[in-house]
Amino acid sequence: MTNIFMNFFFKKHLSRKMKDFPEMPSIEGLEISAASANLYNKDRDDVCLFYFSDGAIFSGVYTKSTTRSVCIDWNVKADKNKIRYLLVNTRNANAFTGNQGKKSLIDLTKFFISQKKIKKNQILYASTGVIGQPFPLEKIKSVLPNLLEKLNRPVKISWLKQALSIMTTDTFAKMSCAVVPAGNDFINISGIAKGSGMIAPNMATMFGFIFTDANITQDVLTKILKKNVATTFNAITVDGDTSTNDMVLVFSTRKSKNRIIKDVKSELAKEFDKALHTVMLDLAKQVVIDGEGAKKFLTVNVRGASNDDLAKEVAMSIANSPLVKTAVAGSDPNWGRILMAIGKTNERAKRNKIEVSIGNFLITKYGMVTPSYDEAKVKEYMNGEDIVFDINLNLGKGKFTAYTCDFNAEYISINADYRS
């Protein structure tokens, strides 16, 4: 069985959700490859490479964890105006690896410099997997010539291989794309992500790698990325845990022939902004859908808060509550748990103003349960796979939407066996 199909079956928890994969556009100036360094001692791709033949600008957002990976320490010093390589490995986080982890990146960098006349700050690294284990330098170095030899312009099947190669406990490859008309040309956007557990927003969360050919300045790209992170990758949670390795990177080869985007207020900038947000939100939602052991997707809409920050605090309090998430897993309309999660935040909620709805069913109003509440109907609704909570605090204009999943015994099983 080939690596690409082995990647579908290497997890014993791979049991559900295979979605149609999008027709990912090729990005001029980008070449990609994936291969096995035998990091899992199984026949699956576990290392991948992205190569920008003429260089690319990039913007990144990273975990705020104080125990972060040395990859992130490396990446924040990179040349944002001319990146040539991004190397990604799974199985090992390169976090708490001491000097061995740092020296490994230097060693890998020397290899790339020996192949091309590039500088060390033109290479990015991303690692995901177990924390605290020695970085598998020799295994990864051994596969680099193969990765360089296999580099090719990305098509649908190679995008799929890249997305599969960065998976850990994920059960499906996460891909999204968009095309923006730009005068006589088009701007292409292609993105992949990984994430299933240790997912809670504290900047962005998990890995998101997005590529475009937009002719855009690095400054505008950064502004658009940071703006969109707030309502996409920073609006999701699976288990309340923030990784040491989280990052979202957006690259542009600037090969599109559109008039350069140098003003965030221009019409083309707004169209690009909208398309990038769509891709980012789609990838973020796919991470939640693939939450470890998850069977249900939960959207938490909060409005009427004192301000947007407090709306987010309330939404994330609900989305992160184990009691709420286990109730969703059991299709139990235990709305008291929603009120509990609201009450423990810094928002000065007023009991007689809170309105809670599950689906189209209004449950609370005027500080009590509504006379029309029918628990049997709400339970029937919660038996579905796509659940929506709507909360109106009736205090102000603040609003925020969070995305999460249910929490069940399979999550415990997956993480109890994670290092097996």
Protein Blocks (a to p, Z undefined) as FASTA:
>chain_A
ZZklmmmmmpmklmbhcdddddddddehiacddddehlnopacdfbdcdddfkopadddd
ddfbfkbcfklmmmmmpcfklcfbdcddehilogakljmlmmmmmmmmmmmmmmpccdfk
lcccddeddehiacdfklmmmmmmmmmmmgccddfklmmmmmmmmpckbcbdcddddddd
ehjbccddddddddfbhpacehiecjdddddfbdcdfklmmmmmmmmmmmmmmmgcfkop
acfkbccddddehlaccdcdfbfkbmklmmmmmmmmmmmmmmmmmmmmmgghiabdcddd
dehiablklmmmmmmmmmmmmklmmmmmnopacfklmmmmmmmmmbdcdfklpccdehjb
cfbgghiacfklcfklmmmmmmpmbdcddddehlamcdcddddddddfklmmmmmmmmZZ
